[in-house]
Amino acid sequence: MQQEVFTGLKKIPFLSKLSNEVLITLAEKAKSAKFPKQATIIMEGDETSSIYIILSGKVRVFSSDEKSKEVTLLIQEPGSYFGEIALLSDEPRSASVVTLEKTTCAVISKSDFINWLMNYPDVAITLLGVLSEKIRHLTDKVRQMALSNVYERAVKALQEMAVVEGNVSIIHNRPTQQELASMVGASREMINKIMHELTKGGYVVIEDKTLIINKKLPTSW
């Protein structure tokens, strides 16, 4: 377990440059938690304050209103983490997290992480930069919701998830149409129409869980 946690921590950008010895001291504070598919790990408004490092599986981070309308903020996979904002604040959780498949996380309590962090102030400064970047990302998402149409938001989401490989861009673990719809604040039916047209036009190819972007996507539809 400790080796698996160590490997997961090593993938986190603000921890990756630390020595193995230092990371091991943090890994020793982690506890393993396994969740089935569609399990709620964090509920928006919760008073919990641990940080979660994803070792395997996939989760969806989302926010909802009183009418249960949901907007997906992030889809996260192994090597990423969530709950870090609560480490530096006593406020309730600002978003919910649910598993999209069987997921294993390393969980580190706020008190353990803060006590560890006090010995490594450089990490604290880097973490503040990471949090600032996340706030910028969420601010940009709000701006998109307000100023862009569904097609533009869908295209931007696909482009952000894709990695360039040769002459094409690939999403190796593509979201379902419902997941993409939730990410961009649209209906599944609208996303279905958009993906149908992109596929029909030869812009994208879907192969099982992989989506390949063959050429530049149209700026409008």
N, C-alpha and C positions, 0 to 999 in steps of 0.2 A: 504493500500500500504506500509506504513512504517513498519508494522509488517512483511510483506512478505520480504521486503528488509533486515530487521534486521535478519530474519531467514537465508536468503541467505548469508549474511556477516558472520554469526556465523559458517557456514560450510567451510569457507576459512581458511586453516591452519595458515597463518601468522596473522590472525585476531582473531582466535577462542579463544585465551586465554585472550583477553581483557574483561574488565568488561562490563556488559550490558549497563551501563550508557555511557561509552565511545563509544560503537558501535552505540548507538542511535544517538549520535552527528554526526556520519558519515552517518548513514541512512537518516538523515534529509536533507543531501545535494544531495541525489540521485533523479533522475527523471525516471519515468517509460517509457519504449519504447517497443511497440509491433510490431512484424514483421511477415508477412505471410511466408509460405513455399517458399523456393528458393529466398528469398530476400537477397540482398547484404548489409551487415551491414558496413563492412569496405572494401575498395578497396586498394590493394597494391599500395603504392606510395602516398596515401592520406596524407594530412597535419593535419588531426584531431589528437586529443591527449587525449580523454576520456578513462576511464576504464569501462568495461562492466561486470556486474555480471549476470550470467544466472539464472533466477528465474524459468523458465519452458521452455521446448522445447529442441532442439539440434542443434548445429552448426558445420560446417566444416571449419577448418583453413587450408589454402593452399597457395602455391606459384606457379607462372606460368612464362613461358618465353615469348619471343616475338612471338613465334609460337603458343601460347595458350596451350602448353603442361603443365598439372597441376600435382603437387605432393602434396598430403594431408599430413599436418604436425601433425594435431590433430583432433580428434572428441571430442567435449565437450558437457556436459550435465549440468543439474541444480546443483548448488553448486560449479561450476567452474567459471572461469573468463578469460577475454582476454583484450588485449590493455594495459597491465601494463608496457610494455617496454617503451611506449611513455611517461609515467609519468616522466621518468628519462632521457629523450633524446628529442632533438628538430628535430630528423631525421624523414623523412616520414615513413608511415606504412610499415613494412617489409613483411607483408602477407595480404591476403584477408580473409574475413570471410563471409560465406553464411549460411543461415538457411536451415536445412534439414527437419524441420517441423515448425509449428507455434511456435514462440518463444517470450518470454517476458524477457527483461533485465532491470536491474537497471543501470542507466548511471550516472557516477560521473565525472565532468570535471576535467581536470588536475589542474587548479588553486585551485578549492575547495579541491581536495585531498591533494595537496602539503601544502596548508595552514593548513589543519587538521593534516597532518603528522608532521609538525614542532612542534606540541605540544606533540608528542609521538615518540621521537627519537629511542626508542627500536624497534618500528614497522619498522622504516626505515632500521635498521640493518638486521632485519629478512627478509624484502623484498629483500634486496640485495642477501641474501642466496637463496631465491626462484628464482630470476632471474639467478643466477649462475647455479642452478640445471636445469633450462629450457635450458640454453645454452649447458650444458652437454648432455641433451636429444637430442637436435637438432644435435649436433656434432656426437653423436652415430648413429643417423638416416642417416646422410651423409655417415658415414663409412659403414653402412649396404648396402646402395645403391651402393657403390663402390666395396665392397668386397664380398657380399653375393649374391646367386642366388635368383630367384623369390620365389621358394619354401621356402627357409630358411627365407626370409623376411616375407612371409605370416605367417609362423608358429610362428615367434617371435611376430608379431603383434597380433595374436590370443591369445597367452599366456599372453601378457601384458594387454589385455583387460579383461581377465577372472579372476573370483574370485573363490577361493577354497570353496566348500561346501561339506563336508563329503568326499567321495571318488572320487568326480568328480570336474571339473572346469567348471564354467558356465559364459557365456556372456549373460546377461539378455536383452540387447538391441543391438543385433548383427548388424554389418554393412551389407549393401547389398554387393553383389559381386562387383558392380561398385565402391562402397565406399572403399572396401578393396583393389581393384586394384589400385585406386588412392593413397591409403596410402603407398603401397609398390612399386609404380612405374612400374606397369605391366598392361597388357590388361585384360579386363573382361573375355575374352575367356580362358586365361591361369589360372585365378583364378577359373573359372568354372571347369576346368579339375582337378585342385588340390582338390577342395572341393568334387568333385564327387568321387575321389579316397579315400579321407579320410572318406567319408560317407560309401562307399562300403566296406572299410576295418574295419568298426565298430569303428573307432577312434572318430568320432564326430556324433552327432545326432542333427538335426535341427527341432525345434518345434516352428512354427510361428516366433516370434521375438527373440527366445532364441536359443543359440547354446551351446550344452553340449559336453565337451571333456571327453570321457569315460576312456581313457588311454593315456599314454605318446605318443606324436606324434613322428613319425619317424624323425630322424635327417636329412635324405636325401630322395630324390624321383627321 
